[in-house]
Amino acid sequence: MQMVLEDKDLWGIVKGDEVEPTDEGTTETQRRQFQRRERKAFATICLSLGDEQLSLVRSATTAKDAWSKLEGHYEVKSLANKLFLRKKYFTMSMGVDESMSEHINKMKELAGQLEAVGASITEEDQVATLLCSLPDSYDSLITALESRAGDLSLEFVTARLLHEEHKRKETIPTSDCGEKALLSTKYDQVNLRNPKPKRKGKCHNCGIPGHWARECRKPKRGGSGEVKGKKDSSSCSATTEHASFWSSKHVNCKDSTWYIDSGASQHMSYDKEMMVDYVHFVNPQRVRLGDNRVVEALGKGTVWLNIKAENDYKPARLVDVLYVPDLAKNLFSVSVVAKRGYSVELQQSGCVILDKCGTILGSGKMQNNLYVLDISEKKVDCHD
């Protein structure tokens, strides 16, 4: 609004630098000219407000008075407000689903609010706070910036961060089915770009030509029927044991296995060390377990795993994994995968995770009457 008033050469009236002339030599024409500019400034302010804001200036009679009322409402310069804004600014952190430009704009907006209430942040502190607010995956870039000779300007750091994000987007593969995968493998598009030839003969399982037995969606011979969308007796066993199984309150040791759980609303893990891009929650999120106990998620991050897809173990990532230290098990959420349009197909001996195109993204196996992800203990280099 200030820019609009300055463009119309009315800002001096609003700030009180330009007042109605009262000298003896002032002509009536000059007084009327000032009064006309005063009314124009007042109207410009009122016309820039929304319906819910007009009540704030209803009792104002001049442009300066209207501006003072708005300033008093939106720019409270009390010590409590300054402390609140400073705390909010210096504890900001970049969210997992937040773009770099969105995060930088939020920090700049908050820095502007602090300047408006007389608590300006120096450029050096803005640079340091911005770098400290980034996830761990930016540590190498931060180290490179810190090693530069001379001071870092906010403009330079902002440009480097935006460029880094652009490079990462160019190298991160996306699903050929058009959506970002919750379970996304680095090489999950190989089968779509170079598909295996269709079987010319008949399937040994159902007798229908055009596919292999391992790709068959019909119930397997020998009674190992495929179940899609519902649990068999083994899965029901997992449900009845849910209350005492997932909670660390009932076990003496923690398990690095990832259990496929249709009752989990989010991917969850007790191990923060395996997470990258970890974001700490200022206010912990409450998570309800199968025994109706409520535990707290202290943050979230990305977990890389070597998951078996068809005949090979391939690097894959789980995003937005909640860090719940009170858990005893790592939980792979079926509902999260389903919301992305993918499916988990259960069989008596194991399960497979399929994308919309039918490509196998991962698989699971049966372990103690429970489905678990078939993963390799080999460490994943998530920067490959």
VEXDRENVEX-391484 format. One record per residue: residue in one letter; x, y, z of N, C-alpha, C in turn. Coordinates in steps of 0.02 Angstrom, whole numbers, padded with zeros to 5 digits, always signed. Layout:
N
AXYZXYZXYZ ...
end
This chain:
384
M+00041-00060+00000+00000+00000+00000+00043+00063+00000 Q+00099+00060+00035+00144+00118+00037+00168+00135-00033 M+00183+00084-00074+00207+00097-00141+00153+00131-00184 V+00090+00112-00173+00035+00144-00210+00030+00218-00192 L+00035+00232-00127+00031+00301-00104+00090+00343-00130 E+00149+00313-00130+00207+00349-00155+00201+00361-00230 D+00173+00313-00266+00164+00321-00338+00118+00379-00354 K+00069+00390-00309+00021+00445-00319+00044+00509-00284 D+00106+00508-00258+00135+00567-00224+00092+00588-00164 L+00068+00538-00126+00025+00552-00068+00056+00527-00003 W+00114+00497-00007+00144+00468+00053+00162+00521+00106 G+00182+00579+00083+00200+00632+00130+00140+00653+00173 I+00080+00653+00146+00020+00669+00184+00006+00616+00236 V+00013+00553+00217+00000+00497+00263+00049+00498+00321 K+00113+00510+00308+00164+00510+00360+00165+00574+00401 G+00129+00625+00380+00126+00688+00417+00179+00737+00398 D+00219+00722+00346+00271+00769+00324+00240+00828+00287 E+00182+00816+00258+00148+00869+00221+00082+00885+00257 V+00077+00945+00283+00018+00965+00323-00019+01022+00288 E-00079+01034+00310-00120+01088+00281-00088+01155+00296 P-00077+01195+00246-00045+01260+00256-00090+01307+00296 T-00060+01341+00345-00099+01387+00388-00068+01456+00391 D-00018+01468+00350+00014+01534+00350-00035+01588+00327 E-00019+01649+00346-00062+01705+00327-00066+01714+00252 G-00012+01697+00218-00011+01707+00146-00042+01651+00107 T-00069+01600+00142-00099+01542+00108-00164+01561+00076 T-00171+01543+00014-00233+01560-00021-00285+01504-00012 E-00346+01519-00025-00400+01470-00021-00389+01414-00070 T-00362+01430-00127-00348+01380-00179-00298+01328-00153 Q-00246+01351-00118-00195+01306-00090-00225+01261-00037 R-00268+01288+00006-00299+01247+00057-00344+01194+00026 R-00383+01214-00024-00427+01166-00056-00387+01112-00093 Q-00331+01131-00121-00288+01083-00156-00261+01031-00107 F-00240+01053-00047-00216+01006+00003-00273+00960+00027 Q-00331+00989+00040-00387+00950+00064-00408+00897+00013 R-00403+00915-00052-00420+00867-00104-00369+00809-00105 R-00305+00825-00095-00253+00773-00092-00261+00731-00030 E-00281+00762+00025-00293+00725+00088-00350+00674+00078 R-00405+00696+00048-00461+00650+00036-00442+00594-00012 K-00400+00612-00060-00377+00561-00108-00333+00508-00074 A-00290+00530-00029-00248+00483+00009-00291+00438+00054 F-00340+00469+00087-00385+00431+00131-00424+00379+00091 A-00449+00399+00032-00488+00353-00010-00443+00297-00037 T-00381+00313-00055-00336+00262-00080-00324+00207-00028 I-00316+00228+00035-00306+00180+00089-00368+00136+00097 C-00426+00167+00101-00488+00129+00114-00504+00082+00057 L-00492+00104-00006-00508+00062-00063-00460+00003-00070 S-00404+00006-00035-00355-00048-00037-00370-00102+00016 L-00418-00090+00059-00433-00135+00114-00490-00183+00094 G-00489-00242+00126-00543-00289+00119-00601-00270+00165 D-00658-00303+00155-00717-00288+00195-00704-00297+00269 E-00666-00349+00286-00654-00363+00357-00606-00314+00389 Q-00569-00275+00348-00520-00227+00374-00548-00156+00379 L-00603-00143+00345-00631-00076+00345-00653-00053+00415 S-00672-00101+00457-00693-00083+00524-00636-00052+00565 L-00574-00068+00545-00516-00041+00582-00508+00034+00572 V-00532+00060+00515-00523+00131+00500-00589+00168+00498 R-00642+00137+00524-00708+00169+00520-00710+00235+00557 S-00674+00240+00612-00677+00301+00652-00624+00353+00631 A-00582+00335+00582-00529+00381+00560-00559+00437+00518 T-00530+00496+00524-00555+00554+00486-00504+00580+00436 T-00441+00559+00443-00388+00581+00397-00348+00520+00374 A-00309+00531+00322-00266+00477+00296-00214+00457+00348 K-00186+00505+00382-00135+00491+00432-00166+00451+00490 D-00226+00470+00510-00261+00435+00564-00275+00362+00543 A-00298+00352+00482-00313+00285+00458-00251+00242+00456 W-00196+00271+00433-00133+00233+00430-00108+00214+00500 S-00116+00260+00547-00094+00246+00616-00134+00188+00646 K-00199+00186+00632-00241+00132+00659-00221+00064+00628 L-00207+00064+00563-00185+00001+00531-00117-00020+00557 E-00073+00028+00565-00006+00013+00590-00010-00014+00661 G-00053+00014+00701-00061-00010+00770-00089-00080+00774 H-00130-00098+00725-00160-00164+00726-00113-00218+00699 Y-00078-00203+00645-00038-00254+00611+00036-00253+00630 E+00060-00199+00658+00130-00194+00674+00138-00176+00748 V+00112-00220+00790+00117-00210+00862+00191-00213+00882 K+00216-00160+00910+00287-00155+00924+00304-00169+00996 S+00263-00209+01028+00276-00227+01097+00334-00276+01101 L+00365-00280+01160+00420-00326+01170+00398-00398+01159 A+00338-00415+01182+00313-00484+01174+00307-00503+01101 N+00283-00457+01059+00276-00471+00988+00344-00479+00955 K+00392-00436+00974+00459-00442+00946+00490-00509+00964 L+00482-00530+01026+00511-00594+01048+00478-00652+01011 F+00412-00647+01001+00376-00700+00966+00401-00707+00894 L+00408-00649+00860+00430-00651+00790+00502-00674+00784 R+00544-00652+00830+00615-00673+00828+00622-00748+00840 K+00584-00774+00888+00587-00845+00901+00563-00885+00841 K+00509-00861+00811+00482-00896+00752+00532-00895+00695 Y+00567-00838+00687+00615-00831+00633+00675-00877+00642 F+00704-00874+00702+00766-00911+00713+00756-00986+00723 T+00694-01009+00728+00681-01082+00735+00649-01111+00673 M+00646-01073+00620+00616-01098+00558+00657-01155+00529 S+00624-01203+00498+00659-01257+00463+00620-01274+00400 M+00655-01295+00350+00625-01310+00285+00588-01376+00289 G+00525-01377+00268+00485-01438+00268+00505-01485+00212 V+00489-01549+00221+00507-01600+00172+00473-01585+00105 D+00410-01564+00107+00372-01552+00046+00375-01479+00023 E+00418-01440+00054+00422-01369+00039+00477-01356-00012 S+00462-01315-00062+00514-01298-00111+00561-01245-00081 M+00620-01240-00111+00669-01192-00085+00643-01121-00092 S+00612-01105-00148+00587-01037-00158+00532-01020-00107 E+00488-01068-00091+00437-01057-00041+00468-01044+00027 H+00518-01084+00044+00551-01076+00109+00586-01009+00115 I+00623-00990+00063+00659-00926+00064+00610-00867+00068 N+00554-00871+00032+00505-00817+00034+00474-00811+00103 K+00462-00867+00137+00435-00865+00205+00483-00829+00252 M+00547-00845+00245+00597-00815+00289+00603-00740+00274 K+00600-00721+00211+00605-00650+00193+00544-00612+00219 E+00485-00644+00214+00424-00611+00238+00428-00600+00314 L+00452-00650+00350+00458-00643+00423+00511-00591+00441 A+00565-00588+00403+00616-00537+00415+00587-00468+00403 G+00543-00462+00353+00510-00398+00341+00464-00378+00398 Q+00429-00426+00427+00387-00412+00485+00428-00388+00544 L+00486-00418+00554+00530-00397+00609+00555-00326+00598 E+00572-00310+00536+00595-00242+00521+00539-00192+00534 A+00477-00211+00519+00421-00165+00528+00408-00149+00601 V+00425-00195+00646+00413-00183+00718+00477-00159+00753 G+00527-00140+00713+00588-00112+00742+00636-00163+00769 A+00635-00224+00743+00681-00276+00766+00716-00307+00705 S+00749-00266+00667+00779-00287+00604+00832-00341+00615 I+00838-00386+00567+00888-00440+00568+00943-00421+00519 T+01005-00423+00541+01061-00406+00496+01065-00457+00440 E+01096-00436+00385+01102-00482+00327+01144-00543+00346 E+01195-00533+00387+01237-00589+00409+01196-00640+00448 D+01152-00616+00493+01110-00662+00531+01057-00695+00486 Q+01034-00659+00435+00986-00689+00389+01018-00747+00350 V+01080-00738+00329+01115-00790+00293+01127-00850+00338 A+01151-00838+00399+01164-00893+00446+01101-00931+00463 T+01046-00895+00475+00983-00927+00494+00955-00968+00436 L+00961-00941+00375+00937-00977+00316+00975-01043+00308 L+01040-01041+00315+01080-01102+00306+01065-01153+00362 C+01054-01128+00422+01039-01173+00478+00970-01205+00473 S+00927-01174+00433+00858-01199+00427+00851-01255+00376 L+00906-01270+00340+00902-01319+00286+00911-01390+00313 P+00885-01440+00277+00893-01510+00298+00964-01534+00290 D+00979-01592+00319+01048-01619+00320+01075-01631+00250 S+01032-01642+00201+01055-01657+00133+01092-01598+00102 Y+01085-01539+00131+01120-01480+00105+01186-01466+00141 D+01207-01512+00184+01268-01500+00224+01330-01489+00181 S+01336-01528+00127+01395-01521+00085+01397-01452+00051 L+01340-01428+00030+01337-01361-00001+01352-01307+00050 I+01325-01315+00111+01337-01267+00165+01412-01263+00180 T+01444-01322+00183+01516-01324+00196+01554-01287+00141 A+01534-01297+00079+01567-01262+00023+01558-01187+00028 L+01498-01165+00048+01486-01093+00054+01526-01064+00112 E+01530-01101+00168+01567-01077+00226+01642-01069+00211 S+01667-01109+00164+01739-01108+00149+01758-01051+00102 R+01708-01016+00076+01723-00960+00031+01755-00902+00068 A+01800-00870+00034+01832-00811+00064+01783-00752+00060 G+01784-00711+00112+01741-00652+00113+01672-00667+00140 D+01632-00615+00147+01565-00621+00174+01517-00649+00122 L+01467-00683+00146+01415-00710+00102+01356-00662+00102 S+01336-00641+00043+01277-00598+00038+01215-00641+00034 L+01159-00614+00057+01096-00651+00054+01076-00665-00018 E+01089-00619-00062+01072-00628-00133+01112-00686-00163 F+01176-00689-00148+01218-00742-00175+01198-00811-00149 V+01186-00816-00083+01167-00880-00052+01099-00903-00079 T+01053-00856-00086+00987-00874-00113+00993-00902-00183 A+01034-00870-00225+01043-00893-00293+01074-00963-00295 R+01123-00976-00251+01156-01042-00250+01107-01096-00227 L+01065-01081-00178+01018-01130-00153+00965-01147-00206 L+00940-01096-00240+00891-01108-00293+00921-01149-00350 H+00984-01135-00366+01018-01172-00419+01028-01245-00397 E+01046-01255-00334+01055-01323-00308+00990-01363-00311 E+00935-01331-00293+00870-01365-00296+00853-01384-00368 H+00867-01339-00414+00853-01353-00484+00894-01413-00508 K+00957-01418-00489+00998-01475-00509+00971-01540-00480 R+00948-01538-00418+00922-01599-00387+00858-01621-00421 K+00816-01575-00441+00755-01593-00475+00770-01625-00543 E+00823-01603-00574+00841-01630-00639+00867-01702-00634 T+00896-01720-00575+00925-01786-00568+00880-01836-00533 I+00826-01812-00499+00781-01858-00464+00730-01886-00514 P+00727-01953-00523+00679-01981-00571+00609-01976-00545 T+00562-01971-00592+00491-01970-00575+00457-02029-00607 S+00398-02047-00580+00362-02105-00605+00334-02091-00674 D+00339-02141-00720+00311-02134-00787+00236-02131-00786 C+00206-02145-00728+00133-02144-00724+00108-02075-00706 G+00152-02026-00696+00130-01957-00690+00126-01931-00620 E+00141-01970-00568+00137-01945-00500+00202-01961-00464 K+00219-01920-00415+00278-01933-00373+00263-01992-00328 A+00308-02041-00327+00295-02101-00288+00314-02091-00216 L+00273-02118-00171+00291-02120-00100+00347-02171-00091 L+00342-02225-00129+00397-02273-00132+00427-02264-00201 S+00484-02229-00206+00511-02215-00273+00580-02245-00278 T+00590-02286-00327+00655-02317-00338+00693-02276-00388 K+00760-02279-00383+00801-02241-00430+00796-02270-00500 Y+00784-02334-00504+00785-02366-00569+00717-02396-00587 D+00663-02369-00558+00599-02401-00568+00570-02389-00637 Q+00604-02348-00679+00578-02336-00745+00612-02380-00797 V+00661-02420-00777+00697-02460-00825+00649-02509-00860 N+00606-02540-00822+00560-02589-00851+00510-02557-00898 L+00496-02492-00888+00447-02459-00932+00480-02435-00996 R+00544-02416-00991+00578-02392-01051+00603-02451-01093 N+00624-02504-01060+00649-02563-01095+00611-02624-01070 P+00547-02629-01086+00506-02683-01059+00529-02751-01085 K+00520-02801-01040+00536-02869-01060+00484-02893-01111 P+00505-02935-01158+00457-02958-01209+00401-02999-01178 K+00342-02990-01206+00285-03029-01184+00294-03102-01203 R+00268-03146-01160+00271-03217-01174+00224-03233-01232 K+00250-03270-01281+00209-03289-01339+00165-03349-01323 G+00191-03394-01280+00152-03453-01262+00103-03439-01206 K+00073-03492-01180+00024-03485-01127+00057-03481-01059 C+00023-03446-01014+00046-03442-00944+00039-03510-00912 H+00090-03533-00875+00087-03598-00842+00040-03598-00782 N+00016-03540-00763-00029-03537-00705-00102-03536-00725 C-00121-03491-00772-00191-03484-00790-00207-03509-00860 G-00155-03521-00901-00166-03546-00968-00180-03493-01019 I-00182-03429-01000-00196-03375-01046-00129-03349-01075 P-00125-03343-01142-00062-03319-01172-00051-03245-01159 G+00013-03223-01167+00030-03152-01164+00068-03130-01102 H+00077-03175-01053+00115-03155-00994+00146-03217-00962 W+00192-03205-00915+00227-03259-00881+00190-03276-00817 A+00204-03334-00791+00170-03357-00730+00183-03311-00672 R+00245-03284-00668+00261-03240-00611+00224-03174-00614 E+00199-03156-00677+00162-03094-00685+00087-03105-00679 C+00067-03168-00672-00004-03184-00674-00041-03156-00613 R-00100-03127-00626-00141-03099-00573-00193-03150-00547 K-00198-03207-00580-00246-03257-00558-00219-03294-00497 P-00264-03325-00456-00240-03363-00399-00190-03416-00419 K-00135-03421-00382-00083-03468-00398-00106-03540-00385 R-00080-03586-00427-00096-03656-00417-00067-03680-00351 G-00101-03726-00320-00076-03753-00257-00106-03717-00198 G-00153-03671-00212-00189-03639-00157-00160-03575-00133 S-00103-03553-00162-00074-03490-00139-00107-03432-00173 G-00171-03423-00160-00212-03373-00195-00189-03303-00178 E-00190-03260-00229-00173-03190-00220-00232-03153-00190 V-00218-03111-00144-00271-03072-00113-00253-02998-00123 K-00296-02961-00154-00284-02890-00164-00337-02851-00128 G-00313-02812-00077-00359-02768-00042-00389-02799+00020 K-00376-02864+00034-00400-02892+00097-00349-02941+00124 K-00354-02956+00188-00304-02997+00221-00326-03069+00224 D-00277-03115+00222-00292-03185+00233-00284-03200+00306 S-00285-03265+00325-00282-03283+00396-00218-03261+00428 S-00162-03262+00388-00099-03240+00416-00101-03166+00433 S-00131-03127+00388-00135-03056+00399-00180-03040+00459 C-00232-03079+00468-00276-03068+00525-00239-03080+00590 S-00192-03128+00587-00152-03140+00646-00112-03079+00665 A-00087-03044+00613-00049-02983+00626-00092-02931+00659 T-00155-02928+00640-00200-02878+00669-00213-02891+00742 T-00225-02954+00760-00240-02970+00830-00180-02958+00875 E-00120-02963+00846-00059-02953+00886-00036-02880+00885 H-00072-02839+00846-00050-02770+00834-00038-02731+00899 A-00083-02738+00947-00079-02698+01007-00015-02709+01046 S+00009-02770+01051+00067-02784+01091+00131-02787+01049 F+00124-02784+00984+00182-02796+00941+00221-02733+00924 W+00185-02679+00906+00219-02619+00881+00250-02577+00937 S+00225-02580+00997+00246-02536+01050+00309-02561+01085 S+00358-02517+01095+00419-02536+01130+00406-02549+01204 K+00348-02531+01228+00330-02543+01298+00327-02617+01313 H+00315-02659+01261+00303-02729+01272+00361-02773+01249 V+00417-02743+01226+00473-02783+01202+00537-02759+01234 N+00588-02803+01232+00651-02787+01263+00702-02761+01214 C+00691-02771+01149+00739-02748+01099+00701-02721+01038 K+00735-02680+00999+00704-02652+00940+00727-02690+00878 D+00686-02686+00826+00693-02728+00767+00702-02683+00706 S+00753-02697+00664+00766-02656+00605+00724-02676+00545 T+00683-02729+00552+00640-02751+00498+00585-02700+00485 W+00563-02696+00422+00508-02652+00405+00445-02695+00395 Y+00396-02685+00439+00334-02725+00438+00281-02688+00397 I+00249-02725+00352+00196-02697+00310+00132-02697+00350 D+00106-02637+00363+00050-02630+00410-00007-02592+00376 S-00064-02624+00368-00121-02592+00337-00156-02544+00386 G-00139-02548+00450-00171-02504+00500-00132-02441+00513 A-00071-02436+00487-00030-02376+00499-00050-02320+00451 S-00061-02261+00477-00081-02204+00436-00021-02171+00402 Q+00040-02184+00426+00100-02155+00398+00156-02207+00403 H+00208-02199+00360+00269-02236+00371+00299-02211+00437 M+00323-02257+00479+00350-02237+00544+00413-02278+00560 S+00459-02246+00596+00520-02280+00617+00542-02252+00685 Y+00574-02295+00722+00602-02274+00787+00674-02250+00779 D+00704-02260+00719+00775-02247+00709+00786-02183+00669 K+00803-02129+00703+00815-02065+00669+00880-02066+00629 E+00927-02110+00648+00992-02111+00616+00988-02131+00543 M+00937-02169+00524+00931-02191+00454+00898-02138+00410 M+00875-02083+00439+00838-02033+00401+00884-01979+00373 V+00869-01959+00312+00900-01900+00282+00846-01847+00273 D+00866-01786+00261+00818-01730+00256+00773-01728+00317 Y+00801-01744+00375+00760-01746+00436+00737-01677+00457 V+00674-01672+00474+00644-01608+00497+00615-01620+00567 H+00637-01581+00615+00612-01587+00683+00547-01548+00690 F+00496-01579+00720+00433-01545+00732+00439-01499+00793 V+00421-01436+00784+00419-01390+00842+00367-01415+00891 N+00309-01436+00865+00257-01466+00906+00248-01539+00885 P+00267-01587+00928+00262-01658+00909+00192-01677+00887 Q+00188-01723+00838+00124-01748+00814+00104-01810+00854 R+00041-01815+00869+00015-01871+00908-00004-01928+00860 V+00019-01988+00876+00006-02047+00835-00027-02100+00879 R-00082-02128+00855-00118-02180+00892-00097-02249+00867 L-00077-02292+00914-00056-02360+00898-00116-02407+00901 G-00103-02471+00884-00156-02520+00882-00187-02535+00949 D-00150-02522+01004-00177-02534+01071-00210-02471+01098 N-00223-02422+01053-00254-02358+01071-00209-02313+01112 R-00146-02333+01122-00099-02288+01155-00080-02233+01106 V-00071-02173+01133-00050-02116+01092+00023-02101+01107 V+00064-02102+01054+00135-02085+01061+00149-02024+01018 E+00208-01997+01024+00224-01935+00989+00275-01947+00934 A+00262-01918+00876+00311-01915+00821+00349-01849+00829 L+00415-01854+00835+00456-01795+00849+00482-01761+00786 G+00474-01794+00728+00497-01765+00666+00483-01811+00608 K+00510-01796+00550+00500-01839+00492+00560-01832+00446 G+00570-01882+00403+00626-01880+00356+00617-01931+00302 T+00670-01939+00262+00671-01987+00207+00715-02045+00225 V+00692-02106+00211+00730-02167+00225+00744-02203+00160 W+00808-02219+00148+00828-02257+00089+00837-02330+00107 L+00810-02374+00066+00814-02446+00077+00833-02481+00012 N+00864-02540+00017+00875-02584-00040+00818-02634-00041 I+00768-02623-00083+00708-02665-00085+00711-02711-00146 K+00691-02773-00136+00691-02821-00190+00633-02806-00237 A+00649-02792-00300+00599-02781-00352+00613-02831-00408 E+00568-02879-00416+00578-02935-00461+00638-02975-00437 N+00693-02977-00475+00748-03021-00456+00808-02983-00427 D+00804-02917-00422+00860-02878-00398+00840-02833-00340 Y+00890-02816-00300+00879-02766-00247+00897-02698-00276 K+00850-02652-00270+00859-02586-00299+00850-02531-00246 P+00890-02478-00250+00882-02423-00202+00813-02392-00209 A+00781-02382-00153+00714-02351-00152+00710-02306-00091 R+00665-02259-00094+00659-02213-00037+00587-02209-00012 L+00581-02201+00051+00517-02188+00083+00520-02116+00108 V+00472-02075+00089+00472-02005+00109+00420-01993+00163 D+00430-01939+00200+00385-01919+00254+00377-01975+00306 V+00432-02008+00322+00431-02060+00374+00433-02026+00442 L+00384-02040+00483+00381-02010+00550+00432-02042+00596 Y+00465-02000+00635+00511-02025+00686+00473-02032+00752 V+00462-02095+00772+00424-02111+00833+00469-02154+00878 P+00506-02123+00924+00554-02161+00964+00523-02215+01008 D+00457-02209+01023+00424-02258+01066+00405-02322+01029 L+00415-02323+00964+00400-02384+00926+00456-02435+00936 A+00438-02499+00930+00488-02552+00931+00501-02579+00861 K+00457-02562+00813+00463-02588+00745+00459-02530+00696 N+00485-02541+00636+00476-02495+00581+00414-02515+00543 L+00370-02468+00528+00306-02483+00496+00302-02453+00426 F+00287-02495+00378+00275-02475+00309+00200-02470+00299 S+00175-02410+00285+00103-02399+00282+00074-02416+00213 V+00026-02462+00213-00009-02480+00152-00054-02423+00128 S-00085-02388+00176-00132-02335+00158-00096-02276+00123 V-00034-02261+00144+00003-02208+00111+00017-02225+00038 V+00036-02288+00026+00049-02311-00042-00015-02309-00083 A-00070-02330-00053-00135-02333-00088-00158-02263-00108 K-00145-02213-00065-00166-02145-00080-00132-02117-00141 R-00074-02145-00157-00037-02123-00216-00058-02161-00279 G-00105-02206-00271-00129-02243-00329-00092-02308-00340 Y-00049-02329-00293-00013-02392-00298-00050-02446-00259 S-00027-02507-00266-00062-02562-00232-00012-02610-00202 V-00034-02642-00148+00004-02695-00116-00037-02759-00124 E-00011-02806-00162-00046-02868-00175-00018-02923-00130 L-00062-02951-00088-00041-03000-00038-00052-03071-00063 Q-00003-03114-00049-00008-03185-00063+00010-03222+00000 Q+00002-03287+00000+00018-03325+00060+00092-03325+00075 S+00133-03322+00024+00205-03326+00035+00239-03258+00036 G+00203-03205+00017+00234-03139+00016+00188-03089-00016 C+00216-03034-00041+00176-02982-00073+00219-02942-00121 V+00186-02904-00164+00222-02859-00210+00189-02790-00208 I+00229-02739-00221+00206-02670-00223+00209-02648-00296 L+00152-02628-00323+00147-02612-00394+00127-02539-00404 D+00155-02508-00457+00132-02441-00474+00072-02446-00521 K+00047-02390-00545-00013-02389-00586-00003-02426-00652 C+00059-02431-00675+00073-02464-00738+00085-02539-00729 G+00081-02562-00667+00092-02633-00654+00165-02651-00643 T+00209-02601-00641+00280-02614-00629+00292-02630-00556 I+00331-02681-00544+00346-02700-00475+00398-02653-00446 L+00378-02615-00395+00424-02569-00361+00460-02601-00302 G+00430-02652-00273+00460-02686-00216+00420-02748-00199 S+00447-02786-00153+00413-02848-00133+00422-02860-00059 G+00381-02904-00033+00386-02923+00037+00383-02998+00045 K+00398-03021+00105+00397-03092+00119+00361-03104+00185 M+00342-03166+00196+00308-03184+00258+00359-03202+00311 Q+00350-03173+00370+00396-03187+00426+00357-03189+00490 N+00353-03247+00521+00315-03256+00583+00242-03233+00575 N+00212-03254+00520+00141-03238+00505+00130-03163+00493 L+00183-03126+00477+00176-03055+00463+00213-03040+00398 Y+00187-02991+00362+00219-02970+00300+00273-02918+00316 V+00333-02928+00287+00388-02881+00297+00418-02865+00229 L+00447-02805+00223+00481-02787+00161+00543-02831+00152 D+00553-02853+00090+00612-02893+00073+00668-02844+00056 I+00710-02830+00104+00763-02781+00095+00831-02811+00108 S+00881-02780+00079+00950-02800+00090+00981-02754+00142 E+01027-02781+00182+01060-02741+00233+01113-02695+00204 K+01127-02702+00139+01178-02660+00108+01157-02587+00111 K+01203-02545+00131+01188-02474+00139+01176-02443+00071 V+01126-02399+00068+01108-02365+00005+01145-02299+00002 D+01177-02286-00055+01207-02220-00066+01154-02177-00100 C+01121-02136-00060+01064-02097-00087+01086-02040-00132 H+01151-02030-00141+01174-01975-00184+01195-02000-00252 D+01188-02066-00264+01206-02093-00330+01160-02065-00384 
end
